[in-house]
C-alpha cells in the first residue's frame, strides 16, 4: 500500500515529509484536499520501473516477431500505409 503525504504536511515540513515517507516504501502519494493527485518516488525506483516497462515492450515485440505479427516494407511503403490508416480514421 502506498503511504500518503498531505499537501499541508509538504508545505510545513518540505521535502523532508517525502523523504521520511520514502524510508519504508518505494512510492508515496501526495494528497490535495483529501484526494491523491500525485505519486512521488526515488529516481532509482523510477529507473527500475522504466526498465521493467522497456523489458515488457521488448518481450511483446519478440512475441510479435515469433508469431509473424509484423510488416516488412520500405520507408515509402510505410509512409503510404500510415497515410491510408490516418485517412480511414477520419
HELIX and SHEET records of a PDB file:
HELIX    1   1 UNK A    7  UNK A   13  1                                   7    
HELIX    2   2 UNK A   15  UNK A   21  1                                   7    
HELIX    3   3 UNK A   43  UNK A   66  1                                  24    
HELIX    4   4 UNK A   75  UNK A   89  1                                  15    
SHEET    1   A 3 UNK A   3  UNK A   6  0                                        
SHEET    2   A 3 UNK A  27  UNK A  32  1                                        
SHEET    3   A 3 UNK A  35  UNK A  41 -1                                        
END                                                                             
